[in-house]
Amino acid sequence: MTTLKQALESGKLDHFIAERKGETGDTDAFDATLRSMAEKSKEVPEASAPDDGDD
């Protein structure tokens, strides 16, 4: 069975897809993962105060 990485590197994505015809995934788990990823973002640190410029 071809891996996704191998299929992309060799330009045979259609072969990768054909090998998996009829497979189904867990849509609830997929949706939960996608929601989890969409809701979490890294906080941007607050900007520091500008220096007085007395160097």
C-alpha positions as CSV (number, residue, x, y, z in Angstrom):
1,M,0.0,0.0,0.0
2,T,1.3,3.4,-1.0
3,T,1.7,6.1,1.7
4,L,0.5,9.6,1.1
5,K,4.1,10.9,1.2
6,Q,5.2,8.4,-1.5
7,A,2.2,9.2,-3.7
8,L,2.9,13.0,-3.5
9,E,6.6,12.5,-4.2
10,S,6.0,10.2,-7.2
11,G,3.0,12.2,-8.6
12,K,0.7,9.2,-8.2
13,L,-2.1,10.7,-6.0
14,D,-4.7,9.0,-8.1
15,H,-3.2,5.6,-7.3
16,F,-3.2,6.4,-3.5
17,I,-6.9,7.4,-3.7
18,A,-7.8,4.3,-5.8
19,E,-6.2,2.0,-3.1
20,R,-8.5,3.5,-0.5
21,K,-11.9,3.4,-2.4
22,G,-14.7,2.3,-0.1
23,E,-12.8,3.3,3.1
24,T,-14.7,5.4,5.5
25,G,-13.5,7.5,8.4
26,D,-14.8,8.6,11.7
27,T,-16.6,11.8,10.8
28,D,-17.3,12.7,14.5
29,A,-13.6,12.4,15.4
30,F,-12.6,14.4,12.4
31,D,-15.1,17.1,13.1
32,A,-14.0,17.3,16.8
33,T,-10.3,17.5,15.8
34,L,-11.0,20.2,13.3
35,R,-13.1,22.2,15.8
36,S,-10.4,21.8,18.4
37,M,-7.7,23.1,16.0
38,A,-9.8,26.0,14.8
39,E,-10.6,27.2,18.4
40,K,-7.0,27.3,19.6
41,S,-4.5,29.9,18.5
42,K,-1.3,31.0,20.1
43,E,-1.7,34.3,22.0
44,V,0.3,37.2,20.7
45,P,2.6,38.6,23.4
46,E,1.8,42.2,24.4
47,A,4.2,44.8,22.9
48,S,6.7,46.3,25.2
49,A,6.7,50.0,25.9
50,P,9.0,52.1,23.7
51,D,12.4,53.1,25.2
52,D,13.1,56.7,26.0
53,G,16.0,56.7,23.5
54,D,18.6,58.0,26.0
55,D,21.3,55.7,24.7
